[in-house]
Amino acid sequence: MFRLILFDIDGTLISTAGAGVKAFGRVFDEIFGLPKATQHMTFAGRTDRRLVSDIFEANDIEPTDQNFHNFKEAYVEHLTRYLPEGKTEPLPGVRQIIAAFRKLDPPPVIGLLTGNQPQGAELKLTHYNLWQEFAMGAFGDQYEDRADVARDALKQGQSKIPDLKPNEILIIGDTKRDIECARAIGAKVLAVATGPSNIAELKSLSPDWVIKNLTHIHPSD
């Protein structure tokens, strides 16, 4: 029985038509004068902190607290503009699986484990009417390594749930980094092929389970 369920956001819960990538690009163009900063970057599964750090390093920008702050403030503003107007439904099965987890006896704690910074995560999930579903969250604003985000989630979970063991945690995500961070803390992992990787690619990474989308899971089974 899982006592803590942790969801990734992009590609797992929602698809924003690249709103975050577009906002990143706009910020680095407007604030740092780098119109092509994100052109060849891979975003899937990486933390916002790592993405910003890599762009700073590649362009000889000092990784100061002020520069991170300037990015963060502008990113949140632009993200709001890029979220798809009129598209407020999450990916298939998301609302149903959350409701099904809540019906379990006892119900698990449901939280987030994401590379997004907290404000970005809140904006995205509020747009899709999901933010209120999560009791806790570990985010990617402080950590460059996704495994460190998972360690933060484990620590938070153990503060909420007495005697929580790593194998009582289920991480649900759509990239290899979701699988890797689950392994880093000894959690179980369900890989869902609603992001950039197909079922065959995810299976090759040896998650505990792989499914096409979240309509293909029944928590009571």
Helices and strands as residue ranges (DSSP letters): E 4-7, H 19-30, H 48-58, H 65-82, H 94-102, E 109-113, H 118-127, G 131-133, E 136-138, H 146-160, G 166-168, E 169-173, H 176-185, E 188-192, H 199-203, E 209-211, G 214-216
